[in-house]
Amino acid sequence: MTDPCSVIAAVRDGRGLDGSGAALMAQGLANGSVSDAQAGAFAMAVLTRGLGEKGRVALTRAMRDSGHVMRWELPGPVVDKHSTGGIGDTVSLVLAPLLAACGVFVPMISGRGLGHTGGTLDKLEAIPGFICDQSEEQFRRIVNNTGCAIVAATADFAPADRRLYAIRDESATVESIDLITASILSKKLAAGLDALVLDVKAGSGAFMREPEASERLAKVLVQTANGAGCRTSALITDMDQPLARSAGNALEVAEAIRVLRGEKGALRDLVLALSAECLRLVGQDSEGLEQALDNGAAAEVFGRMVAAQGGPDDLIDRPEAYLTAAPVILPVPVSDGAVAGIDVTALGHAVVALGGGRVRAGERIDHRVGLSALARLGEPVGPDAPLAIVHAPDETAAEIAIAAVQAAYRIGERVTSGPLVRDRICADD
């Protein structure tokens, strides 16, 4: 195939996408030789006809190779994890230093939040001085010296995806599982990983709420990543309630620090499960993971990473000195009962309405605001046990958030929450 129209026609007519066609489209998206009209037509053809496994692998590789692909020479394996997004999901801030403390390297390229889910970079930027935008030279130096770094993607990482991502939004093709897969994996694989673990959420706060949809996405991601040459598996995890007790940038950083210092709970449990899966993929045992949390080794690595990326060198010891509190802090009152259900997406929207997230890319956010002490499924609540604590910029915003949180919780008979890890998807499944 020698021109974009022939590639589009092949996909449209069900003849699929081969390596040369994928490369032509990806390079054209990156350098501008593929027009917006052609990009939109390609996206629609993929949505309506699908690519199949070989086509997905071809597109993922081509989009990865449309820009710079990193290569590492380190005395240990290079791993990462990717989450499909959730509320209170602060796993990255604990997992990266934990794995680094156990001898593997984690060059994590993350994103910002959009919509009801938070972004890892936004959370880190709640730390005064923390710089997410690092040059490749600085990125390499930090990973070499500390074992991990969490940075924003530079313009030369998978540029084809940056263009196609915008086109998908304008052409009503966002839900294409083939394009979702190529978008997620092209950026992750450009980091030069030896192994990748995917955290695919299912439940009321997930991108794909239904278990069947989450399982299908997980299987497609795992097949495609392995087909593209990266050892990959996935855990399907619960998002019928917030993962952490907090939702909001500075509040989630504070909770991550508490977990790094040994606090127990669902966030720690999922970090340990995902970290163990990372180590399994590179042939290492996971016996030392809990010890690295309990003895402060992971916290020490996180502190060094924060300092190396411009933050304070004593954040671990004095988080309250750096993580600014919101001006108005109020409990969310509730009558006696137990938590019988949670609309997790609604909680995410409540945080956005407070100013803690963004509706459109580029909007400024207030790192101070959010929710803490979130009640979990089955827990008793009442006058002495509020649903949550609202952290707001003013009294009016606080009252609106209180009403939103009350509406997001269903109070009734005590229920038992489901398993945190619902399933595990491997390459041979």
N, C-alpha and C positions, 0 to 999 in steps of 0.2 A: 504494500500500500504506500502510495507516494504523496497523498494529500489528505487533509482532515476529512473531507467529504466522503472519501472512500472508506475511511475508518468508521465514521458515523453510520454510513449505509450498512456496513457489515454488522454492526451491533444492532441496528434497527431491524435488519432482516433475519436476525437470529443466527448469524454465522460466527458470532463471538468476537473476541479481541485477542490478537496474538502479541508477542513481544515487540515486534517492529511497529505495529499499530499503536500500542500503548506508549512506546517511546516517542513516537511522532506527536501524539496528543500531549504527553506530559511536557516535552521540550517546547512545544508550541504554546502551551499554557504559561510556561515560565518565561519565554522570551517575547510573547505577544503576537507571534505569527498565527496563532489560533484566535479568531475573532470571538467576541462575546456571544454572537449568534451561534457560531459553531460550538462553543463550549456549552451553551444552553441546550442545543440539540443533542450533543453527546450525552449530557447528563440525563435528559429525558429518555433517550434511547436505552441507556443503562437501567433507568428506573423501570421502564415498561418491559424490556426483554431480558434483563439480567445478564450477567457475565459468566456464571459458572466458576468453579474453583480455579481452573487454569487462567481464565480471564482476570479474576480478582488478583491472583498472584502477579500476573503480568503488569496490571495497573499499579499495584502497590510497589513493585520494584521500580517501575518507570518513574513514579512520583517521588520515591525515595531518591533516585538517581538524578532527578531534575536539578538538584543543587548539591551542596557539599555533603559528603558522607564521612563521618569521623572514623579514624582508626586509632586504636589504643595499644600501647606497649606498657603494660602494667604487671606487677607481680601477683596477679590474682584475676579472677573472672570479673567481667563487667556486666552488671545486671540492672534491671529497672522494673517498675510496675506501673500499670495504667489503670485508672478507675473511670468507669462510665459516668460518674458523678452522683453525688448524694448530699444530704444535709448532715452537718456535723462530721463530715469525712475528712479528718485531719491525719489520715494514715501516713501520707508522704513525709510529714515532718518528724515522725517517729521512725518509720521504716528505713529511710535512707541512712541516718546515723547508726541505727541498730545493725544493719547489715555491714556498714563500714567498720563498726567495732568488732565484727566477726570475720574480717579479712577479705571481704569482697568490695568491689568498687561500684559506686552508684552515681553515674553522671545523669542526673534527672533534668530533663527539659520539660517544663510544665507550662500551664496556661493560666489565663485569668478567667474569672467567673463571668457568666452571662446567663440571664434568666434566674431560675430559682436555686441553682446550685452554686456553691462558692468555688473560687479558684485558689489553687495553692500559692500562686505568686501574690495575690491580694492579701492572703494571710501573712505571708512573710514580710510584706511591705508595711504591716502594722508595727514591725520592729524598727525603731528609729535608726536611720542610716543604712538599712539593708538594701543592697543593690542587686536586683534580679538581672539586669542587662549587663552581661559580662562578655568581654571579647573571648574568642576561642583560646587565645594564649592564657588569659586569666582563668578561664574555665578549666583548662588542662592543669594549670598549676594548683588550683584549689583541690581538684579531685586527686591529684598526685599526693598532696600534702595532708589532706584530711580524710580522704577515702570517699567523700561525697560532695556534691554541690547541687543546688537546685536553682536553675536559671531559666530565663526566657529564651525562646528560639530566636536566632538571628535571621536576617532576611534571606540568607543563602541556604537555610534548611528547608527542604521540600517546597520550593517556591511554587511549583505546580499546584500544590494543595491550597496554598493561600489564595490563589486566583479561583480555583474550582469551588472552594468553600463559599466564597461570596456569590458565585454564579448559582450554586445550589439554592441559596437563600432566596434569590430573585426568580428562580425558575420552578419553584414548587417541587423540588426533587430532594429535599433534605432527608426524607425517610428512606432513601435507597440504601439497603443494607450493604450493597457492593461499594457504594461511594463512602458510606460511613467507615467501612473496614479499611479502604485504601487511605482515607484521611487520617484515621487514628494511627495506623501502622507505619505509614510513610514517614511521619515525623519521628516516631519512636525508633524505628530501625535506622534512621539517618544518624543516630547517636552512636552507632557502632557497637551494639549490644551482643553479648554472648547468650543471654537469656532474658526473657520477659515474662512477667506474670500479670495477668489481666484480672481486675476486680470488676465483675459485671454485676450491677445492682438489679434487684427485682423487688417490686413492692410499690407502695403508694407514693414514694418519693423518688422513684427511679425514672430514667429516661424511657425505658421499656418496662411497663408495670407488670405485664402478664408473665408468669413463669415460662411459658412456651416461647415467647418472643425473646426473653433474656437468654434462654438456653440456645435458641437458634443463633443469636448474635455471638454468643460465646464460642459455639462450635465453628462458625464461619471465621471469626478472628483467629482462633487457634490453628485451624487448617491453613489459613492464608499466611500467617506469620511463619509457621514451620515450612510451608512451601517456599517462602522467600528466604529461608536459610537461618532463621532465628529460633532456637529452642523456646517454646512458648506453651504455657498452660493457663487455665482460667479457673477462678473460683466464682461461683454464683452466690452472691451474698445478700443478706436481708436489708431492705430499705423500707420496711413497714413501720419503722420508727427511726428517729435520728440515731446515727452511730454513736456520737459523743453526747455528753450532757449539754454541750454548748453549740450555738450556731451564730456565727459572726466572727470577724477576722481576729481582732485582738483576744477575744474570749477563747477562740479555738487554739491560738498559740499558747495561751496560758494553760489550757487543758493538756495540750501536747507536752508541755514542759512537766506537768505533774505526772503524766504517764512515763516520760523519760526518767523521772525520779522514783518510779516504782508503783504509781497508783494503779489499782486494779479496775477492771470494767470491760465493756464491750470493745472499746477502742483498742485497748491493749490486746485483747483476745484476737481481734482481726489482724492487727499488726503481726502478731506471732504466727498466725496461720499463713499469711501472705509471705512473710519472711522465710518461713520453713519451706514453702513451695519454691521460692527463689533458690534457696540453697540446694534443694533436691534436684532442680534442673541442671545445676552445675556440679553435681556429684559430691556435695558436702553435707555433713550431718547438721542437725539443728539443735543439738544438745545445749549449746552455750547461749542460746538466744535469751531465755529468761534471766539467766545470770547477768548478761550484759545490760539488761534493764535494771535489775535489782542492785547491782554493785556500782552503778553510775557511769559505766564505760560508754554507753550510748549517749547519755547526757553530755559527757565530756566532749564527744565527737560533735554533737550538735552545737555546743558552745563554740568550738573551734571553727566550725563551718560559718556560723553567724558572724564571728569576728572577721573571718577571711573575706566575707562578702560585705563588709562595711558596717556591721552592727556592733553593739557594745560587747566587750569581752567578758562581762559578768552577768549576762542575761539570765543564765540558768540559776544563779544565786539570788538575783534580785529582779524577777520579772515584773513585780508590781511597780518598780521604779521607772520602767520603760514602757509598759503597755498601758496607755492612757485610758482612764475610766470615762464612761459616758456621764453627762451632767445629771441625767435623771434615771434613777434605778428603782423600779417598782415591782412588787410581786403580782402574779396573775391569780386572782382569787377564784375559788371553786367550792361548790358544796361537797359534802362528804360522799365518797364513792371510790371507785377504782377505775383506772384507765382501761377502757375496753376497745379503743380504736384511735388512730391518729392519722389525720390527713397531712402527711409529711411535706408534700408539695406546698400546701398552704402555709406551713411554718416557714418554708424557704421564702415564699412571697412576702411574709410578714417581715423578715429580715431585710429584704430588698426595699420594702416600703419605708423602713426606718432609715434607709440610706446606706445599708451595709452591702448592697449588691447593685448591679446595673441592669437596666433594660436594654440599652443600646451600647455597643462597643465604644470605649473611650470616655464614658461617663465617670466622673469622680465619685469615690465612695468614702464613707465615714467609717474608719477602721474601729472606732470605739463602740459602735452600736451592735445590738444583737439580742440573743436569748441565752440564758444560762439556767442551770438546775432544771433542765427539761425532764418532766416526769416520763417514765417509760411504761410500756404495756404491762398491765397487771398490778402496778403499784397503787397503793392507797393514796388518795388525795383528799383535801379538805381545808378548813380554815387554817390549820397549822401546817399544811403541806400543799403549797400552791402548785399550779401546773408548771410554772416557770418563773423566772425573773426577767423582766424587760429592761434593757439598757438602751435609753433613747436620747436623742439630742434635745428634746423639750417635752413639756407636759402633754401637749396635744398629740404628738407622735406616739408618746407612751400609751395614752388612752386608746388610740386606734390600734396599736399593736396588741394591747391586752384583749380587746374584743376579737381580734383576728386569731389569737392563740386559743381563746375560749371556744371559738367556733371550730377550730381544727381538732379539738379533742372530743372524743365521745366517752361519756362517763356511764358506767353500767356495772354489770357483774364482772368479777375478776376473771381475766383470761390468762392463758399461758402463752407467752411469745414463742414463735417458731425458732428453729435453729439459726444461728448467725451465719454459718456457711451452709448453704442449701445443697450445693453440688460441686463437683470438681470435674473439669473437662480437660482431657489430655489429647495429644496428637493422634493416638490410636483409637479414640472413642468413635 
